[in-house]
Amino acid sequence: MERHFGVDRTILLAIWSMESNYGAALENPERLHNVPQALATLAWADPKRSNYAKKQLLAALEILQEGDVAPKQLTGSWAGAMGHTQFIPTSYLLYAVDADGNGKRDIWHSVPDALATSANLLAKNGWTTGKTWGYEAVLPAGAARYAGQTKTLAQWAALGFARPNGKGFPRGSDRATLKLMAGAEGPAFLMTSNFFTIKKYNAADSYALAVGLLADEIAGYGGMQQSWPRPAGTLDIKEKFELQHRMKALGYYDGEVDGNFGSGSKAAISAIQQRLGMQQSGEPSRTLLNALR
Ligand SMILES: [Ca+2]
């Protein structure tokens, strides 16, 4: 797939992870709506999404007409995102690929078809083979005013930008846009053209950054080096895991240790807060974690 479309396998894995947790999310009844029914409902009942839903409904019917999938198997989210890589019907019609050669473009059951469809979308929207999506950089003092500007990596380096590991930027003639997604106190990012191609999949900067960082981790380059600023007293993801581990060890919590604080975690926190004579918010906090340490 990497050879055929020229899109890195790590990027495709990261998209698959983000879209459906490698297919696991497709077991969730929330993702198993009949797509024409869901879109017809939206078109009728949701004035804000009516135009979108009508267009997608017609595209969904076209998919059925082309015979790639049986009507009962045309499942997706309430808004019509379908299969392992969560394509909406119009995107499916533009990019779907039969990679396993069985004659059907089946992004619901065939992982090769789904990943090839994503690769095809990126390739057709200008993915540059063999290049990264961008670089995490340390923001030099006073350089926040350049946010949103585009310069060559060599020009950014001349302004004092460097990678957190101190290494320079390869391919200095490539152009990159400075994004300060966590504000001037957080890590800076110099985004090259492939970042903007990932945004063709989902237009949110945060989505494209998450795909890029996850792809780098999968490739063994490590994740983000600098910390993301967060409100004082709140926990990062490692601390959230630690808090759940500690609550479990103390017998207050018997759910998954997954960093997600649902009703089980909240009940456990409230019980511990009560025991410690703290105010019962049910919310994870640094104060609570320190108390358990
Ligand atoms: Ca197929």
Residues whose N, C-alpha, C, O or C-beta is under 5 A from the ligand:
A	BS01	CA	D98 A99 D100 G101 N102 G103 K104 R105 D106 S110 D113
